[in-house]
């Protein structure tokens, strides 16, 4: 008797996802079978659905996932990234990628940029390669996937966001350098921005300035620890960025205007970390003379490394109840209503829409 997995297939832009059921294959060497408990819809999933981002298709979207270990290949180490023993029934999170360290171009500082990277929620379905996305009842974790065991009492909805938004925010702060006692400006108050604000607050930032064009998002920023907010939609320009000497600028918006303002208003020896500009847009202008005279550092970040991932796990375990993280998953749907969930996310633009996945044991 074989267990059956259910997943929903994306085949083209703005087209409803189609339900598929198939037997779960036998695990290959080093693999782990996970029963998915929760998936949140990331902005990149929605960009793919709308045709703003190209992914190989047909595919199973979804990479912000949390689940329970259901089977472990005998050749797997049986350990998580902290050296803890894995057991059937453990709640786990994992990196959005599997990165083989034996490849010639592998760099431990940037495993997410390795050759032939295996990215969950971003792969084409084939007969030999499936069950690799979050809009499903099961997923198979491939070898070289970094994973962590989570406390069983953690919010599943919050835990699902660790391996994308939270880990990327941790990476941005790593690149930013010292946060304690510094004045921080964070542009773009989506999930990445809110997580970054809370992280900066926990690290002892002096002032945390949040900027956005959405007043409701700026109100959220206050609840996550922002000390000041700037509404960029207002016609009267704020003087706050001149009044407070900004040491670190982190852009999660991807807006050229926001990036230009943030870099322009950095103080001497300031650092800018650019994260949000992952789609086609106009070029961002930088005053090179000012960058030189202020001795600025400008860095880009795409995804995250293993240290960032583990820091993200630790941060959420310690702080998910201290800040209103659960409120950010603004509506929850069962997996079978995935198309309604996507429509809600596109029309209502919540921080996140969630899919709670209950998996009855079905066999053939």
C-alpha positions in Angstrom: 0.0 0.0 0.0 1.3 3.4 -0.9 0.4 6.8 0.6 -1.1 9.4 -1.7 0.2 13.0 -1.9 -2.0 15.9 -3.1 -0.6 18.9 -4.8 -1.8 21.9 -6.8 -0.1 22.6 -10.2 0.7 26.0 -11.6 0.9 25.8 -15.4 0.6 29.4 -16.6 0.1 33.0 -15.6 -3.3 33.9 -14.2 -4.6 30.3 -14.6 -6.2 28.4 -11.8 -4.1 25.8 -10.1 -5.1 22.2 -10.7 -5.3 19.5 -8.1 -3.2 16.3 -8.7 -3.0 13.2 -6.6 -0.2 10.6 -6.9 1.5 7.9 -4.9 4.4 9.1 -2.8 7.6 7.6 -4.3 10.2 5.7 -2.3 12.8 7.9 -0.8 16.2 8.1 -2.5 19.5 8.2 -0.5 19.6 11.1 2.0 16.0 12.3 1.5 13.4 13.1 4.1 9.6 12.9 3.6 7.8 15.8 5.3 4.0 16.1 5.8 3.3 19.8 5.3 1.4 21.5 8.0 1.4 25.1 6.8 2.4 27.2 3.8 2.3 31.0 3.4 2.0 32.7 0.1 5.2 34.8 -0.5 5.3 37.7 -2.8 7.4 35.8 -5.3 4.7 33.1 -5.5 2.2 35.8 -6.4 4.6 37.4 -8.9 5.0 34.1 -10.6 1.2 33.5 -10.7 0.7 37.0 -12.3 3.4 36.4 -14.9 5.8 39.0 -13.4 8.3 36.3 -12.7 9.2 33.4 -14.9 9.5 29.9 -13.4 9.8 26.5 -15.1 6.3 25.1 -15.4 4.3 23.1 -14.6 5.4 23.6 -11.0 4.3 23.4 -7.4 4.5 26.9 -6.0 5.2 27.7 -2.3 8.4 27.7 -0.4 7.5 29.3 3.0 6.7 25.9 4.6 6.7 24.1 7.9 6.0 20.4 8.3 6.4 17.2 10.3 8.9 14.5 9.5 7.1 11.4 8.2 10.0 9.3 6.9 13.8 9.4 6.9 16.1 7.7 4.4 18.5 5.3 6.2 21.4 7.1 4.6 20.5 10.5 6.0 22.6 11.6 9.0 19.5 11.7 11.1 20.6 15.1 12.6 19.5 18.7 12.2 21.9 21.6 11.7 22.4 21.8 15.5 23.3 18.1 15.8 19.9 17.2 17.3 18.5 13.8 16.5 15.6 13.7 14.0 12.5 11.6 14.8 9.3 10.8 13.0 6.8 13.5 14.1 9.3 16.3 14.7 8.2 19.7 13.5 10.9 21.1 11.2 11.8 24.1 9.0 14.5 24.0 6.3 16.3 26.2 3.8 14.5 27.1 0.6 17.4 25.5 -1.2 19.6 22.4 -1.3 23.2 23.2 -2.1 25.7 20.5 -2.8 29.1 21.4 -1.2 31.0 19.1 -3.6 30.5 21.4 -6.6 33.5 23.3 -7.9 31.9 26.7 -7.4 30.6 26.2 -3.9 31.3 28.9 -1.4 30.3 28.4 2.2 29.5 32.2 2.7 27.0 32.1 -0.2 25.6 28.5 -0.6 22.5 30.0 -2.1 24.5 31.0 -5.2 25.9 27.5 -5.8 25.8 25.9 -9.3 22.8 23.6 -10.0 20.9 24.8 -6.9 17.8 22.9 -6.0 15.1 25.5 -4.9 11.9 24.4 -3.3 8.8 25.9 -4.9 10.8 26.9 -8.0 11.2 23.6 -10.0 9.5 22.0 -12.9 7.5 18.9 -12.2 8.8 15.8 -14.0 8.1 12.1 -13.6 11.4 11.8 -11.7 11.2 15.1 -9.8 8.1 16.3 -8.0 6.8 16.9 -4.5 9.1 19.9 -4.2 6.7 22.8 -3.4 4.5 24.0 -0.5 1.1 23.9 -2.1 0.9 20.2 -1.3 0.3 17.7 1.4 3.9 16.4 1.3 7.4 17.5 0.2 10.6 15.5 -0.2 13.7 17.2 1.2 16.7 16.5 -0.9 20.2 15.8 0.3 22.2 18.9 1.4 19.1 20.7 2.7 19.8 22.5 6.0 17.0 21.9 8.5 16.2 22.7 12.1 13.8 21.1 14.6 11.2 23.5 16.0 9.3 23.5 19.3 5.9 21.8 18.9 4.0 24.7 20.5 5.2 27.3 18.0 2.6 29.0 15.8 2.6 27.1 12.5 1.7 30.2 10.5 4.7 32.1 12.0 7.0 29.2 11.6 6.3 28.9 7.9 7.8 32.3 7.3 11.1 31.5 8.8 12.8 30.0 5.8 12.2 32.9 3.5 11.3 36.4 5.0 12.8 35.9 8.4 16.1 34.3 7.2 16.5 37.0 4.5 16.0 39.7 7.1 18.7 38.0 9.2 21.0 38.1 6.2 20.4 41.8 5.7 21.3 42.6 9.3 24.4 40.4 9.0 25.6 42.5 6.0 24.7 45.7 7.7 27.2 45.2 10.5 26.8 46.7 14.0 23.2 47.5 14.9 23.6 48.2 18.6 23.4 51.9 19.3 23.0 52.8 15.6 20.3 54.7 13.8 18.6 52.4 11.3 16.3 53.3 8.4 14.2 50.5 6.9 12.2 51.1 3.7 9.4 48.8 2.7 7.2 47.6 5.5 6.1 44.2 4.3 7.0 41.1 6.2 10.7 41.6 5.6 10.6 45.1 6.8 8.6 44.2 10.0 10.9 41.3 10.8 14.0 43.6 10.3 12.5 46.2 12.6 11.9 43.7 15.4 15.4 42.2 14.9 17.0 45.7 15.1 15.0 46.4 18.3 16.3 43.2 19.9 19.8 44.1 18.9 19.6 47.4 20.7 19.3 49.9 17.8 19.2 53.6 19.0 16.5 54.8 16.6 14.6 52.7 14.0 13.0 54.7 11.2 10.4 52.9 9.0 9.3 54.4 5.7 6.6 53.3 3.3 3.7 54.7 1.2 1.1 52.8 3.2 -0.1 54.4 6.5 -1.5 51.1 7.8 1.9 49.4 7.3 3.6 52.2 9.1 1.2 51.7 12.1 2.3 48.0 12.0 5.9 49.1 12.1 5.3 50.9 15.4 4.0 47.7 16.9 7.2 45.9 15.9 9.5 48.4 17.4 9.9 51.3 15.0 10.6 54.6 16.9 9.8 56.9 13.9 7.8 56.5 10.7 7.9 58.4 7.4 5.0 58.3 4.9 6.6 58.6 1.5 3.3 59.3 -0.1 2.9 62.7 1.5 3.7 65.7 -0.7 5.5 67.6 2.1 9.0 66.1 2.4 10.0 64.9 5.9 13.1 66.3 7.5 13.5 63.4 9.8 16.3 61.8 7.7 18.2 65.1 8.1 17.5 65.4 11.8 18.7 61.9 12.7 22.1 60.8 11.5 21.3 57.5 9.7 24.0 54.8 10.1 22.3 51.9 8.3 19.8 51.8 5.5 18.0 48.6 4.6 15.8 48.6 1.6 13.0 45.9 1.4 10.8 47.9 -1.0 12.6 47.6 -4.3 11.5 51.1 -5.1 14.2 53.2 -6.9 12.9 56.3 -5.2 13.1 54.7 -1.8 16.6 53.4 -2.4 17.8 56.8 -3.8 16.5 58.6 -0.7 17.9 56.1 1.7 21.4 56.1 0.2 21.3 59.9 -0.2 20.6 60.5 3.5 23.1 58.1 5.0 25.7 59.6 7.3 29.5 59.3 7.2 30.6 55.6 7.0 27.0 54.6 6.5 26.0 51.3 5.0 23.1 50.5 2.6 21.8 46.9 2.2 19.6 46.5 -0.9 17.2 43.5 -0.8 13.9 44.3 -2.4 14.8 45.1 -6.0 14.3 41.6 -7.4 12.2 42.5 -10.4 12.6 44.6 -13.6 12.4 48.4 -13.0 14.2 51.6 -13.9 17.8 52.0 -12.9 18.5 53.4 -9.4 20.6 56.6 -9.4 23.4 57.1 -6.9 25.4 60.3 -6.4 28.9 58.8 -6.7 30.7 61.9 -5.3 28.6 61.7 -2.1 29.1 58.0 -1.8 32.9 58.6 -2.0 33.1 61.5 0.3 30.8 59.9 2.9 32.8 56.6 2.5 29.6 54.6 2.1 29.2 50.9 1.8 26.5 49.5 -0.5 25.7 45.8 -0.6 23.1 43.6 -2.2 21.6 40.5 -0.7 19.7 37.7 -2.5 18.3 34.9 -0.2 20.5 33.9 2.7 23.2 31.5 4.0 23.1 28.9 6.7 24.1 31.2 9.5 21.3 33.5 8.6 18.9 30.6 8.6 19.8 29.4 12.0 19.8 33.0 13.4 16.3 33.3 12.0 15.1 30.1 13.7 16.5 31.2 17.0 15.0 34.7 16.7 11.5 33.4 16.0 11.7 30.8 18.8 12.6 33.5 21.2 10.4 36.3 20.0 7.3 35.1 18.1 5.1 35.8 21.0 6.8 39.1 22.0 5.8 40.8 18.7 2.4 40.5 16.9 3.7 38.0 14.3 0.5 35.9 14.3 -1.5 39.0 13.2 0.5 39.1 9.9 -1.1 36.0 8.5 -4.3 38.0 7.9 -6.5 35.1 6.6 -6.2 31.4 6.6 -7.5 28.9 4.0 -7.5 25.1 3.7 -5.3 23.7 1.0 -8.3 22.8 -1.2 -9.1 26.6 -1.4 -5.7 27.5 -2.7 -7.1 29.4 -5.7 -9.3 31.5 -3.4 -6.2 32.1 -1.2 -4.3 33.4 -4.2 -7.1 35.7 -5.3 -7.4 37.1 -1.7 -3.7 37.7 -1.6 -3.7 39.5 -4.9 -6.8 41.7 -4.3 -6.5 42.4 -0.6 -2.7 42.6 -0.4 -2.3 41.2 3.2 1.2 40.8 4.7 0.6 37.1 4.2 -2.3 34.7 3.4 -1.8 31.2 4.9 -2.8 27.6 4.0 -3.4 25.3 6.9 -2.9 21.7 5.6 -4.5 18.8 7.3 -3.4 15.5 5.7 -5.6 12.5 6.2 -3.7 9.2 5.6 -4.8 8.0 2.1 -3.5 4.8 0.7 -3.9 2.7 -2.4 
